[in-house]
Amino acid sequence: MQTENIKEETLDKVTDAELDRLGITHRTHLSAASKRALQWPKIGNDWFIEFNDLEPLKGDLAYEEGVCRRDPSAVIKVDDTYYVWYSKSVGPTQGFAGNIDEEKVFPWDRCDVWYATSKDGYIWKEQGIAVARGEQGAYDDRSVFTAEIMVYEGKYYLSYQTVKSPYTVRVKNQVGLAWAERPEGPWTKLPEPILSPADNGIWKGEEDNRFAVEKKGDFDSHKVHDPCILPFKGKFYLYYKGEQMGEEITFGGRQIRHGVAIAEHPLGPYVKSPYNPISNSGHEICVWPYNGGIASLITTDGPEKNTIQWAPDGINFEIVASIQNPPHAIGLNRTVDTEKNPTEILRWGLTHIYNNDDYQSILRFSSYHKTAHTAIGEKAI
Protein backbone atom coordinates (compact mmCIF):
# COMPACT_ATOMS: atom_id res chain seq x y z
CA MET A 1 0.00 0.00 0.00
CA GLN A 2 1.39 3.43 -0.92
CA THR A 3 1.55 6.08 1.77
CA GLU A 4 -0.17 9.38 1.17
CA ASN A 5 2.06 11.99 -0.47
CA ILE A 6 2.77 15.09 1.59
CA LYS A 7 2.74 18.46 -0.11
CA GLU A 8 6.08 20.20 0.07
CA GLU A 9 4.62 23.36 1.60
CA THR A 10 3.66 21.38 4.70
CA LEU A 11 7.35 20.68 5.26
CA ASP A 12 8.66 24.16 4.65
CA LYS A 13 10.04 24.34 8.20
CA VAL A 14 12.03 21.12 7.82
CA THR A 15 15.56 21.79 6.59
CA ASP A 16 17.49 19.65 4.14
CA ALA A 17 20.02 19.07 6.92
CA GLU A 18 17.30 17.61 9.17
CA LEU A 19 16.07 15.33 6.40
CA ASP A 20 19.67 14.24 5.81
CA ARG A 21 20.19 13.53 9.52
CA LEU A 22 17.12 11.30 9.58
CA GLY A 23 18.00 9.59 6.30
CA ILE A 24 14.84 10.79 4.57
CA THR A 25 15.39 11.11 0.82
CA HIS A 26 12.07 12.35 -0.55
CA ARG A 27 10.32 15.06 1.39
CA THR A 28 7.16 14.53 -0.66
CA HIS A 29 7.01 10.79 0.00
CA LEU A 30 6.96 10.24 3.75
CA SER A 31 6.16 6.95 5.40
CA ALA A 32 4.32 6.93 8.72
CA ALA A 33 7.68 6.22 10.40
CA SER A 34 9.28 9.27 8.76
CA LYS A 35 6.37 11.46 9.84
CA ARG A 36 6.86 10.34 13.45
CA ALA A 37 10.61 10.91 13.23
CA LEU A 38 10.06 14.49 12.11
CA GLN A 39 7.99 15.06 15.24
CA TRP A 40 10.53 13.67 17.69
CA PRO A 41 11.69 16.23 20.26
CA LYS A 42 15.23 17.52 19.80
CA ILE A 43 16.49 16.33 23.17
CA GLY A 44 19.84 14.77 22.27
CA ASN A 45 21.21 11.89 24.33
CA ASP A 46 21.46 13.47 27.78
CA TRP A 47 18.87 11.04 29.14
CA PHE A 48 20.06 7.85 27.44
CA ILE A 49 21.54 5.18 29.70
CA GLU A 50 22.30 1.49 29.69
CA PHE A 51 22.16 -0.86 32.67
CA ASN A 52 24.89 -3.24 33.80
CA ASP A 53 24.32 -6.78 35.04
CA LEU A 54 22.71 -6.94 38.46
CA GLU A 55 24.93 -7.66 41.48
CA PRO A 56 23.87 -9.82 44.44
CA LEU A 57 23.94 -8.24 47.88
CA LYS A 58 25.84 -9.63 50.82
CA GLY A 59 24.95 -10.05 54.46
CA ASP A 60 21.35 -10.43 55.54
CA LEU A 61 19.92 -9.33 52.17
CA ALA A 62 21.58 -12.15 50.26
CA TYR A 63 19.10 -14.65 48.80
CA GLU A 64 17.61 -16.89 51.48
CA GLU A 65 15.57 -19.96 50.57
CA GLY A 66 12.10 -19.82 52.09
CA VAL A 67 12.16 -16.03 52.49
CA CYS A 68 10.79 -13.42 50.13
CA ARG A 69 12.40 -9.96 50.22
CA ARG A 70 11.27 -7.61 47.48
CA ASP A 71 10.24 -4.09 46.46
CA PRO A 72 13.09 -2.08 48.01
CA SER A 73 12.39 1.53 48.86
CA ALA A 74 14.69 4.35 47.90
CA VAL A 75 18.04 4.28 49.66
CA ILE A 76 18.75 7.16 52.03
CA LYS A 77 21.88 7.97 54.05
CA VAL A 78 21.88 9.23 57.62
CA ASP A 79 25.35 10.19 58.86
CA ASP A 80 27.51 7.32 57.50
CA THR A 81 24.79 4.68 57.21
CA TYR A 82 22.52 3.69 54.32
CA TYR A 83 18.93 2.66 55.05
CA VAL A 84 16.43 0.73 52.94
CA TRP A 85 12.90 -0.56 53.59
CA TYR A 86 11.34 -3.54 51.84
CA SER A 87 8.55 -6.15 51.85
CA LYS A 88 9.29 -9.42 53.65
CA SER A 89 7.28 -12.63 53.88
CA VAL A 90 8.00 -16.32 54.33
CA GLY A 91 6.70 -19.48 52.75
CA PRO A 92 5.55 -20.45 49.26
CA THR A 93 2.88 -18.81 47.13
CA GLN A 94 -0.30 -20.79 46.48
CA GLY A 95 -2.33 -18.33 44.39
CA PHE A 96 -6.10 -18.18 44.56
CA ALA A 97 -6.37 -21.95 44.09
CA GLY A 98 -5.19 -22.56 47.64
CA ASN A 99 -6.74 -21.79 51.01
CA ILE A 100 -6.74 -17.98 50.98
CA ASP A 101 -7.51 -17.85 54.71
CA GLU A 102 -4.32 -19.68 55.66
CA GLU A 103 -1.88 -19.55 52.73
CA LYS A 104 -0.18 -16.85 50.64
CA VAL A 105 -1.94 -15.68 47.51
CA PHE A 106 1.02 -13.69 46.13
CA PRO A 107 4.67 -13.25 47.17
CA TRP A 108 3.67 -9.85 48.60
CA ASP A 109 0.85 -11.39 50.63
CA ARG A 110 1.23 -11.63 54.43
CA CYS A 111 4.11 -9.15 54.37
CA ASP A 112 5.41 -6.64 56.87
CA VAL A 113 7.72 -3.73 56.03
CA TRP A 114 11.25 -4.45 57.26
CA TYR A 115 14.41 -2.35 57.09
CA ALA A 116 18.15 -2.91 56.80
CA THR A 117 21.30 -0.80 57.06
CA SER A 118 24.66 -0.77 55.31
CA LYS A 119 27.94 1.15 55.37
CA ASP A 120 28.85 0.52 51.72
CA GLY A 121 25.61 -0.33 49.87
CA TYR A 122 26.70 -3.94 49.36
CA ILE A 123 26.76 -5.60 52.78
CA TRP A 124 23.44 -5.19 54.60
CA LYS A 125 22.30 -5.88 58.16
CA GLU A 126 18.60 -6.64 58.63
CA GLN A 127 17.33 -4.60 61.57
CA GLY A 128 13.72 -5.75 62.00
CA ILE A 129 10.14 -4.73 61.30
CA ALA A 130 9.44 -1.06 60.67
CA VAL A 131 5.70 -1.25 59.94
CA ALA A 132 3.67 -4.36 60.74
CA ARG A 133 0.27 -5.52 59.58
CA GLY A 134 -2.68 -4.11 61.47
CA GLU A 135 -4.93 -5.86 63.93
CA GLN A 136 -7.72 -8.09 62.66
CA GLY A 137 -10.41 -5.99 61.01
CA ALA A 138 -8.08 -3.09 60.18
CA TYR A 139 -7.69 -1.92 56.57
CA ASP A 140 -4.12 -3.30 56.58
CA ASP A 141 -4.64 -6.54 58.49
CA ARG A 142 -3.64 -8.87 55.63
CA SER A 143 -0.46 -7.32 54.24
CA VAL A 144 1.63 -4.13 54.21
CA PHE A 145 4.20 -3.98 51.41
CA THR A 146 5.98 -2.00 48.68
CA ALA A 147 7.10 0.82 50.95
CA GLU A 148 8.70 4.10 49.89
CA ILE A 149 10.58 6.57 52.08
CA MET A 150 10.45 10.36 52.08
CA VAL A 151 12.60 12.56 54.32
CA TYR A 152 11.24 16.05 54.95
CA GLU A 153 12.29 18.63 57.53
CA GLY A 154 13.98 16.07 59.75
CA LYS A 155 11.09 13.59 59.78
CA TYR A 156 10.68 10.28 57.97
CA TYR A 157 7.56 9.20 56.10
CA LEU A 158 6.83 5.67 54.84
CA SER A 159 4.03 5.16 52.34
CA TYR A 160 3.04 1.60 51.47
CA GLN A 161 0.36 -0.64 49.97
CA THR A 162 -2.19 -2.39 52.15
CA VAL A 163 -4.62 -5.29 51.81
CA LYS A 164 -7.53 -6.12 54.10
CA SER A 165 -8.59 -9.75 54.58
CA PRO A 166 -9.85 -11.80 52.87
CA TYR A 167 -7.44 -11.60 49.90
CA THR A 168 -9.90 -12.26 47.09
CA VAL A 169 -9.45 -11.61 43.38
CA ARG A 170 -11.63 -8.51 43.58
CA VAL A 171 -10.05 -7.12 46.77
CA LYS A 172 -9.26 -3.40 46.52
CA ASN A 173 -5.77 -2.40 47.69
CA GLN A 174 -5.18 0.93 49.43
CA VAL A 175 -2.23 3.10 50.48
CA GLY A 176 -1.18 3.69 54.08
CA LEU A 177 1.30 6.06 55.71
CA ALA A 178 3.49 6.02 58.81
CA TRP A 179 5.95 8.60 60.14
CA ALA A 180 8.84 8.72 62.60
CA GLU A 181 11.38 11.09 64.11
CA ARG A 182 14.25 8.70 63.36
CA PRO A 183 14.85 6.17 60.57
CA GLU A 184 14.91 3.39 63.17
CA GLY A 185 11.41 4.36 64.34
CA PRO A 186 9.22 3.94 66.25
CA TRP A 187 6.72 4.47 63.44
CA THR A 188 3.29 5.98 63.97
CA LYS A 189 0.73 4.63 61.52
CA LEU A 190 -2.17 6.77 60.39
CA PRO A 191 -5.42 5.03 61.38
CA GLU A 192 -6.96 5.35 57.91
CA PRO A 193 -5.56 4.97 54.36
CA ILE A 194 -4.38 8.09 52.59
CA LEU A 195 -5.42 6.82 49.13
CA SER A 196 -8.09 4.44 47.88
CA PRO A 197 -9.26 3.18 44.48
CA ALA A 198 -11.91 5.12 42.60
CA ASP A 199 -15.42 3.99 43.48
CA ASN A 200 -17.04 4.26 40.06
CA GLY A 201 -16.53 0.83 38.51
CA ILE A 202 -19.23 -1.86 38.60
CA TRP A 203 -18.47 -5.57 38.84
CA LYS A 204 -20.54 -7.93 36.71
CA GLY A 205 -22.10 -10.81 38.58
CA GLU A 206 -21.06 -12.31 41.90
CA GLU A 207 -18.19 -14.49 40.68
CA ASP A 208 -14.80 -13.43 42.06
CA ASN A 209 -13.50 -12.42 38.63
CA ARG A 210 -11.66 -9.13 38.06
CA PHE A 211 -12.23 -9.14 34.29
CA ALA A 212 -16.04 -9.29 34.47
CA VAL A 213 -17.36 -5.73 34.69
CA GLU A 214 -20.40 -3.74 33.69
CA LYS A 215 -18.44 -0.49 33.96
CA LYS A 216 -14.65 -0.25 34.25
CA GLY A 217 -14.49 3.12 35.98
CA ASP A 218 -11.39 5.25 36.42
CA PHE A 219 -7.88 3.99 35.63
CA ASP A 220 -7.48 3.20 39.37
CA SER A 221 -10.92 1.72 40.05
CA HIS A 222 -9.50 -1.60 41.29
CA LYS A 223 -6.17 -0.95 43.00
CA VAL A 224 -3.77 1.81 43.98
CA HIS A 225 -0.19 0.53 44.20
CA ASP A 226 3.48 1.53 44.52
CA PRO A 227 3.12 4.88 46.31
CA CYS A 228 5.93 7.44 46.29
CA ILE A 229 5.67 10.89 47.86
CA LEU A 230 7.91 13.75 46.69
CA PRO A 231 8.03 17.32 47.99
CA PHE A 232 7.38 19.47 44.91
CA LYS A 233 6.57 23.14 44.42
CA GLY A 234 5.65 23.64 48.07
CA LYS A 235 3.27 20.67 48.12
CA PHE A 236 3.49 16.88 48.34
CA TYR A 237 2.95 14.78 45.23
CA LEU A 238 1.92 11.19 45.83
CA TYR A 239 2.65 9.23 42.65
CA TYR A 240 1.03 5.82 42.35
CA LYS A 241 0.18 2.97 40.00
CA GLY A 242 -3.46 2.39 39.15
CA GLU A 243 -5.12 -0.87 38.16
CA GLN A 244 -8.53 -0.72 36.54
CA MET A 245 -11.45 -3.07 37.05
CA GLY A 246 -11.75 -5.25 33.98
CA GLU A 247 -8.09 -4.75 33.10
CA GLU A 248 -7.28 -5.47 29.46
CA ILE A 249 -4.21 -6.46 27.50
CA THR A 250 -3.28 -3.72 25.03
CA PHE A 251 -0.69 -3.62 22.27
CA GLY A 252 1.83 -2.71 24.97
CA GLY A 253 0.85 -5.40 27.46
CA ARG A 254 -1.15 -4.92 30.66
CA GLN A 255 -3.37 -1.89 30.96
CA ILE A 256 -1.44 -0.11 33.72
CA ARG A 257 -1.16 3.66 34.21
CA HIS A 258 0.12 6.12 36.80
CA GLY A 259 -1.62 8.88 38.70
CA VAL A 260 -0.81 11.55 41.26
CA ALA A 261 -2.56 12.87 44.35
CA ILE A 262 -1.50 16.17 45.93
CA ALA A 263 -1.52 17.41 49.52
CA GLU A 264 -0.53 20.54 51.43
CA HIS A 265 1.02 18.46 54.26
CA PRO A 266 2.98 15.17 54.23
CA LEU A 267 0.22 13.46 56.21
CA GLY A 268 -2.48 14.58 53.79
CA PRO A 269 -5.26 14.77 52.92
CA TYR A 270 -4.24 13.72 49.38
CA VAL A 271 -6.52 14.75 46.51
CA LYS A 272 -6.25 13.00 43.16
CA SER A 273 -5.35 15.23 40.24
CA PRO A 274 -8.16 15.82 37.72
CA TYR A 275 -5.53 15.23 35.02
CA ASN A 276 -5.12 11.55 36.00
CA PRO A 277 -3.95 9.29 34.53
CA ILE A 278 -0.61 11.01 33.93
CA SER A 279 0.96 8.09 32.04
CA ASN A 280 -0.17 5.63 29.39
CA SER A 281 2.14 2.91 30.67
CA GLY A 282 4.33 1.75 33.51
CA HIS A 283 4.43 -0.47 36.53
CA GLU A 284 6.34 0.32 39.73
CA ILE A 285 6.71 4.04 40.43
CA CYS A 286 10.23 5.46 39.93
CA VAL A 287 10.28 9.27 40.06
CA TRP A 288 12.83 11.93 40.96
CA PRO A 289 13.22 15.72 40.81
CA TYR A 290 15.28 17.25 38.02
CA ASN A 291 15.61 20.72 36.51
CA GLY A 292 12.56 22.13 38.27
CA GLY A 293 10.34 19.22 37.20
CA ILE A 294 9.82 15.51 37.83
CA ALA A 295 11.38 12.63 35.88
CA SER A 296 9.81 9.18 35.68
CA LEU A 297 11.18 5.80 34.61
CA ILE A 298 8.34 3.88 32.92
CA THR A 299 8.81 0.10 32.83
CA THR A 300 7.16 -3.26 32.12
CA ASP A 301 3.66 -2.48 30.83
CA GLY A 302 1.93 -0.39 28.19
CA PRO A 303 2.78 1.13 24.80
CA GLU A 304 5.31 3.58 26.31
CA LYS A 305 7.12 1.07 28.52
CA ASN A 306 10.92 1.25 28.81
CA THR A 307 11.05 5.03 28.50
CA ILE A 308 12.18 7.89 30.68
CA GLN A 309 9.75 10.79 30.81
CA TRP A 310 9.91 14.29 32.27
CA ALA A 311 7.28 16.86 33.25
CA PRO A 312 8.04 20.48 34.18
CA ASP A 313 4.87 20.54 36.29
CA GLY A 314 5.02 16.97 37.59
CA ILE A 315 1.89 16.06 35.63
CA ASN A 316 2.32 16.51 31.87
CA PHE A 317 5.03 13.98 31.02
CA GLU A 318 6.82 13.72 27.68
CA ILE A 319 9.19 10.96 26.56
CA VAL A 320 12.86 11.99 26.74
CA ALA A 321 14.56 8.60 26.24
CA SER A 322 13.86 5.04 25.16
CA ILE A 323 15.98 2.50 27.04
CA GLN A 324 16.60 -1.23 27.14
CA ASN A 325 15.91 -3.72 29.93
CA PRO A 326 15.57 -1.45 32.95
CA PRO A 327 15.45 -3.19 36.35
CA HIS A 328 12.10 -3.77 38.02
CA ALA A 329 10.89 -2.28 41.30
CA ILE A 330 13.77 0.18 41.48
CA GLY A 331 14.82 1.63 44.81
CA LEU A 332 16.56 4.88 43.87
CA ASN A 333 19.70 6.16 45.57
CA ARG A 334 18.36 9.44 46.93
CA THR A 335 21.71 10.38 48.44
CA VAL A 336 23.01 11.86 45.16
CA ASP A 337 22.74 15.33 43.65
CA THR A 338 19.95 14.84 41.11
CA GLU A 339 20.85 18.07 39.31
CA LYS A 340 24.35 16.85 38.39
CA ASN A 341 22.94 14.85 35.47
CA PRO A 342 19.36 13.96 34.53
CA THR A 343 20.03 10.26 35.21
CA GLU A 344 22.59 10.63 38.03
CA ILE A 345 20.10 9.08 40.47
CA LEU A 346 20.13 5.88 38.38
CA ARG A 347 23.89 5.27 38.65
CA TRP A 348 23.21 2.70 41.36
CA GLY A 349 20.37 1.55 43.53
CA LEU A 350 18.43 -1.56 44.49
CA THR A 351 15.98 -3.81 42.68
CA HIS A 352 14.53 -7.30 43.06
CA ILE A 353 14.49 -10.47 41.00
CA TYR A 354 12.42 -13.64 41.02
CA ASN A 355 14.78 -16.39 42.11
CA ASN A 356 11.88 -18.81 41.53
CA ASP A 357 8.09 -18.71 41.58
CA ASP A 358 7.95 -18.46 45.36
CA TYR A 359 10.88 -16.36 46.47
CA GLN A 360 12.48 -13.08 45.50
CA SER A 361 15.62 -11.32 46.63
CA ILE A 362 17.02 -7.79 46.50
CA LEU A 363 19.99 -6.99 44.26
CA ARG A 364 22.02 -3.93 43.32
CA PHE A 365 21.72 -2.32 39.88
CA SER A 366 24.02 0.17 38.19
CA SER A 367 23.97 2.11 34.94
CA TYR A 368 26.11 4.34 32.79
CA HIS A 369 25.43 7.31 30.55
CA LYS A 370 25.92 6.31 26.93
CA THR A 371 26.63 9.05 24.38
CA ALA A 372 28.07 7.24 21.35
CA HIS A 373 28.42 3.88 19.63
CA THR A 374 32.06 3.23 18.70
CA ALA A 375 34.27 0.28 17.87
CA ILE A 376 37.48 -0.48 19.77
CA GLY A 377 40.05 2.18 18.89
CA GLU A 378 37.45 4.39 17.21
CA LYS A 379 37.00 7.94 18.43
CA ALA A 380 33.62 9.66 18.64
CA ILE A 381 33.21 13.23 17.40
Buried (B, 14 or more C-beta within 10 A) or exposed (E): EEEEEBEEEEBEEBEEEBBEEBEBEEBEEBEEEBEEBBEEEEBEEEBBBEBEEBEEBEEBBBBBEEBBBBBBBBBBBBEEEBBBBBBBBEBBBBEEEEEBEEBBBBBBBBBBBBBBBBEEBBBBEBBEBBBBBBEEEBBBBBBBBBBBBBBBEEEBBBBBBBBBBEBEEEBBBBBBBBBBEEBBBEBEBEEEBBBBBBEEBEBEEEEBEBEBBEEBBBBBBBBBBBBBBBBBEEEBBBBBBBBBBBBEEBEBBBBBBBBBBBBEEBBBEBEBBEEBBBBBBBBBBBBBBBEEBBBBBBBBBBEBBBBBBBBEEBBEBEBBBEBEEBBBBBBBBBBBEBEEBBBBBBBBBBBBBEBEEBBBBBBBBBBEBEEEEEEEEEEEE
